[in-house]
């Protein structure tokens, strides 16, 4: 059974950067789709970034395009989200997702103004 564990969240000032990591345990087929989602207080969970039809086809929410980059290390079996030029509106719990149905427990990102 695949389990996901996020890390790397924290408190950062606006304009700063954070790198989230998601370590996957268990067998993860190459056909898995991968993604990052986030949920702010009082809001629904939303897509941040995800692979679309292939690992090389990554989509991003309009609100993070040009600032966030998702990548994957298949050897380490880890997923990353590099977040630059952070804004207060990026504050949320960030979740790693695999195969559209497997979720991590989330990591809090707080951006102060």
VENVEN-V913565 format. One line per field, one symbol per residue. ss: DSSP state (H for helix, E for strand, - for the rest). phi: phi as a letter, one per 40 degrees, with the letter a starting at -180 (. if undefined). psi: psi as a letter, one per 30 degrees, with the letter a starting at -180 (. if undefined). A space follows every 50 residues. Layout:
ss=???
phi=???
psi=???
This chain:
ss=--EEEEE--EEEE----EEEEEEEE--------EEEEEE------EEEEE E------EEE-------EEEEEE----EEEEEE----HHH-EEEEEEE-- -EE---EEEEEE-
phi=.cbbbcahcibacdgcbabcbbcbbgcbdccccbabbabcdgbccbcbaa cbcadcbbbbcdcbdgbbbcabbcccfbbbbcbbfcbdcccacbbcbbfg bbbccgbcbbbcc
psi=kkkkjllflakllkfalljkljkkklkjlffkkllklljlkgllklkekl kcflfgjklkkeffkfekkklkjfefhlkljkjlhkleffklkkkkkkgf fkkaflkkkkjk.
